[in-house]
Amino acid sequence: MATAAANLVAGVLLGMAFVSVRNEATLARQVGGLELAGLAAVIAIGADLGHIVAGYRAVVASRRLLSDTAMPTTGSDSRSGVSASLSMDPFASAASSPVALPMGTLVHHPACALVGGKNAAALAPEVIAARRLRPCPVCTA
C-alpha cells in the first residue's frame, strides 16, 4: 500500500513538473520543473526498492521455514549405515515421500508451497531418477 501511495505521489509530482516546463523556452525557467521531476524519481525509486527488499526478505524467510521441514541428507547415516544421495533421493530424511507435478521437472517436499493445492503425486526414488527430476530450490534451500 505504501509503495502504491509513494508511486502515486511521484506521478503527481512528475505531472506537475511536466506542466511547469511545457511552455518554457529557456533552461533557466525549467529548473523548477526539473527539480520536481528529480524528486519524483527519487520517491518512486525509494519506494520500489523498499518493496523489492521486503519481497526478498519474505522469500528468504519462507525458504528458512520450509528448509526446517525438508533438509536433504548427504553422506551416510551412521545409525543405519545407509548412504543417501541427493540425485536419487533428495528427501531421504523426510518422513513422507517426495512429490512432483505430472509434467514438472522438480521434486518437492510434500509441504512445499509450490505444490500446495496442486495435483502432486508421491514418487519413489526410482521414478525420480527415471524422470531426471531436480530438487526444488525453495524447499531444499
C-alpha positions, 0 to 999 in steps of 0.5 A: 500500500505504501509503495502504491501511495509513494508511486502515486505521489511521484506521478503527481509530482512528475505531472506537475513538473511536466506542466511547469516546463511545457511552455518554457523556452529557456533552461533557466525557467525549467529548473523548477520543473526539473527539480520536481521531476528529480524528486519524483524519481527519487520517491518512486525509486525509494519506494520500489526498492523498499518493496523489492527488499521486503519481497526478498526478505519474505522469500528468504524467510519462507525458504528458512521455514520450509528448509526446517521441514525438508533438509536433504541428507548427504553422506551416510547415516551412521545409525543405519549405515545407509548412504543417501544421495541427493540425485536419487533421493533428495528427501531421504530424511523426510518422513513422507515421500517426495512429490512432483507435478505430472509434467514438472521437472522438480521434486518437492517436499510434500509441504512445499508451497509450490505444490500446495493445492496442486495435483502432486503425486508421491514418487519413489526414488526410482521414478525420480531418477527415471524422470531426471527430476531436480530438487526444488530450490525453495524447499531444499534451500 
